[in-house]
């Protein structure tokens, strides 16, 4: 059974930083990518950032987070991180980790972790 365990969410003031972590365990397939998605109340779930775990390292970011968020990986631990800097109230959402066999295939989801940016 595939398990995605997320951590690092919380409440932070505007301009602050958080670091999210997601570790995949009991994987029965070769992880090709891991990514972060977020969903705010009343809005569609959207891709925040993603990174490949095999082959050449490829990254992608939503336009709204470019220059503020950084995604990174530890292949040996099947772990992905999201460093979130200069946080804004509009970043408030539930952040979900996902992984799959193909680029952005989203075969599995974590439970999500709440990020709240508020003064």
C-alpha positions as semicolon CSV with decimal commas, in nm:
position;residue;x (nm);y (nm);z (nm)
1;X;0,000;0,000;0,000
2;X;0,128;0,345;-0,091
3;X;0,137;0,598;0,190
4;X;0,217;0,967;0,160
5;X;0,293;1,138;0,489
6;X;0,296;1,517;0,494
7;X;0,422;1,757;0,757
8;X;0,514;2,120;0,804
9;X;0,186;2,302;0,765
10;X;0,066;2,562;1,009
11;X;-0,023;2,923;1,073
12;X;0,219;3,192;0,963
13;X;0,208;3,569;0,921
14;X;0,236;3,731;0,579
15;X;0,597;3,741;0,470
16;X;0,683;3,435;0,674
17;X;0,812;3,096;0,567
18;X;0,718;2,731;0,598
19;X;0,881;2,411;0,481
20;X;0,655;2,124;0,382
21;X;0,773;1,764;0,364
22;X;0,616;1,459;0,206
23;X;0,755;1,107;0,236
24;X;0,628;0,816;0,029
25;X;0,641;0,468;0,178
26;X;0,544;0,119;0,067
27;X;0,582;0,217;-0,294
28;X;0,502;-0,060;-0,541
29;X;0,613;0,129;-0,849
30;X;0,906;0,342;-0,956
31;X;0,835;0,701;-0,859
32;X;0,872;0,924;-1,159
33;X;0,764;1,247;-0,998
34;X;0,631;1,399;-0,680
35;X;0,443;1,722;-0,660
36;X;0,255;1,966;-0,444
37;X;-0,099;2,082;-0,510
38;X;-0,322;2,314;-0,315
39;X;-0,691;2,381;-0,282
40;X;-0,853;2,681;-0,121
41;X;-1,221;2,681;-0,019
42;X;-1,446;2,716;-0,321
43;X;-1,158;2,684;-0,566
44;X;-1,018;2,414;-0,789
45;X;-0,718;2,214;-0,680
46;X;-0,414;2,351;-0,857
47;X;-0,057;2,244;-0,917
48;X;0,193;2,436;-0,707
49;X;0,520;2,264;-0,797
50;X;0,649;1,929;-0,916
51;X;0,982;1,754;-0,963
52;X;1,101;1,437;-1,134
53;X;1,267;1,159;-0,934
54;X;1,425;0,969;-1,223
55;X;1,625;1,077;-1,524
56;X;1,700;1,441;-1,577
57;X;1,578;1,672;-1,304
58;X;1,277;1,868;-1,421
59;X;1,082;2,118;-1,216
60;X;0,771;2,317;-1,273
61;X;0,604;2,591;-1,070
62;X;0,277;2,773;-1,080
63;X;0,323;3,131;-1,194
64;X;0,184;3,254;-0,864
65;X;0,468;3,098;-0,663
66;X;0,769;3,139;-0,892
67;X;1,052;3,310;-0,710
68;X;0,897;3,239;-0,370
69;X;0,865;2,860;-0,348
70;X;1,133;2,599;-0,411
71;X;1,073;2,227;-0,459
72;X;1,348;1,975;-0,387
73;X;1,388;1,602;-0,347
74;X;1,574;1,327;-0,163
75;X;1,551;1,025;-0,389
76;X;1,685;0,775;-0,135
77;X;1,411;0,872;0,109
78;X;1,133;0,910;-0,149
79;X;1,079;1,253;-0,002
80;X;0,986;1,586;-0,154
81;X;1,008;1,926;0,012
82;X;0,847;2,259;-0,057
83;X;1,022;2,564;0,084
84;X;0,767;2,844;0,096
85;X;0,899;3,197;0,144
86;X;0,737;3,540;0,134
87;X;0,401;3,385;0,205
88;X;0,086;3,579;0,121
89;X;-0,271;3,544;0,246
90;X;-0,371;3,411;-0,095
91;X;-0,138;3,116;-0,036
92;X;-0,380;2,993;0,229
93;X;-0,501;2,648;0,129
94;X;-0,480;2,280;0,201
95;X;-0,159;2,156;0,043
96;X;-0,156;1,803;-0,095
97;X;0,133;1,582;-0,192
98;X;0,098;1,352;-0,490
99;X;0,311;1,100;-0,675
100;X;0,284;0,880;-0,980
101;X;0,445;0,671;-1,247
102;X;0,428;0,942;-1,509
103;X;0,469;1,317;-1,512
104;X;0,183;1,471;-1,315
105;X;-0,009;1,143;-1,323
106;X;-0,132;1,188;-0,962
107;X;-0,174;0,817;-0,892
108;X;-0,173;0,872;-0,515
109;X;-0,257;1,156;-0,280
110;X;-0,163;1,248;0,072
111;X;-0,420;1,361;0,326
112;X;-0,323;1,725;0,295
113;X;-0,182;1,977;0,537
114;X;-0,334;2,315;0,616
115;X;-0,132;2,628;0,547
116;X;-0,284;2,949;0,677
117;X;-0,125;3,287;0,611
118;X;-0,288;3,555;0,821
119;X;-0,202;3,851;1,040
